[in-house]
């Protein structure tokens, strides 16, 4: 297994799927000539040509719609939003057309499309470029939502998304793009949609998390291990549909849960997941579920304030201690 | 000015409390009214509020520690003071803590004499000294605030706080959560508490076989294995410990005298019927016990020596007649107080008693409702008990044990007739009450009950 970057893993996933299936193509701003604003599609124009690696103008509503139309007539588009904040311009296409098409057409049309791009609170990008749209898209029936945390997951999950016959919202994290990790070379390595992953085993408390917060949570778990607190870190990977089996197995083991997420607290992903845990495993809980999320404000440009708004190791440790009544 | 906060006396019988949870940590700013900690008393888990503003400089005790009343638990730094510097200076106790024994001396007055002296007539248990002492050195608290604390306890209610997991385990193992002490926030019972309880209980069945095998000989008769009815060991609740300690203390400290009398209750029985018929519209139903309470309160006014507290070098003769009414709970016994019982009408006595009993069973009694009784009535008549002796509710000098009112054969003018009879037994502290004095009190009581109209005189 090669050690490669998260962005290279995404590139590999798309390239391998385009090799495997010539219906797959990539479209978005700067994906071809400029090799991707974040260099995710580096080298793909040379390899697959301008028919399959398509530069689009700044017209999210338009090229998202074109992608949906293409998917309806048999192609398998990957639509890149340079940053996911821009997907809001195409919101109608995503939540009215892509999400509903199979249902509205009585099953006559499927929309095998992937909308991907990065999001998250990165470094000094200001309020409009620091969105975490996962809770928003997870709200809509008809959309699947995936958020990988490691390079291997990025590759395996994106391949699963491309192979899926329904629309998938695939959200990368800008601060993870340069992370390195071992990634399988096997062209059939896929991480199925709806499969969470136990990133660290533990027995005292479960941290449920996803995307970059997985890294924050793992660091917090290391710190807590020094105090003999055994933390299990579960990476949800797919936010919709949820892998309740893995979640419940962990909760049943530890009886305590902290949810760590980078999005805002109110109506965040953790709120929905906590609801499902309370309904499915109320009797397994020895303490209320605690949530660590971004503070309730637009994301500041100022670096100090930006860091303050983010969930961090200290806040995760504090939340774990509070569910342990320590 | 640094403020030293000491363990508060949150219930009349409290001598120490367990600090269940700190709500503040060193460096936290504290405002008046903030809850500093949760304290488990012998009755409930109660919040300990701050009466001052400041910054927490020093915590003297750890969560789970048992702390004597009056012992310092925390130091607040005042405005402009450096908390860490102050903590250095104040470490290792204080003059206040050393002074605690002196303060303690006065406690019996606070608990026993209670609402008596300073309070205006009618103020009852809300009187100045009736509220709990939170042990703050400023002592500027108002009664209004103290009432607020009482309500905090009420909010806790009779509900047992437990985690869903703890409930599940308890149910599957057949454990009554009321017997388990909770270590979570607000006394919430969590898994480890149930497991600890199980472990203690488990020790009992394990011990049984070793007893059988002790002699090492085969039993002479084959003994059929009996169906599993395990012998259980139930750890004492704090309330049980308190009751045990106080009962033992009363028996050891006070030489008791018992005076028993049979009282004809025919007039009370018929009066009760007539009054209840009148009161049916108001949905009030007087019990025989209400008449007894009224008569006892009137008798106490006539015999101040029984409405009293025995102290080492003097008697405290209380100005108010505050009747404590023993209420049986599932796990023990509690004595809420009906203040100024001698001034209350029968309907007020009924309503007051009902409210107290309900609050006692719901575990929502406020400290005020538990403090300041001057004499106690223990009534087991409703269980069909004919006669019994009660143990003193120290430091009171008398307690009246009341049996059932029932038809019994009586001799009237040389003739055997059926009459309604009730037997009462006064237990008195013979250090303070002599036999004749006790007998006179019982005679007065008997007179009031046998001729109820005399209570109007």
Interface residues (C-beta under 8 A of the other chain):
Chain A: X255 X282 X283 X284 X285 X286 X287 X325
Chain B: X163 X164 X165 X166 X167 X168 X183 X184 X185 X190 X191
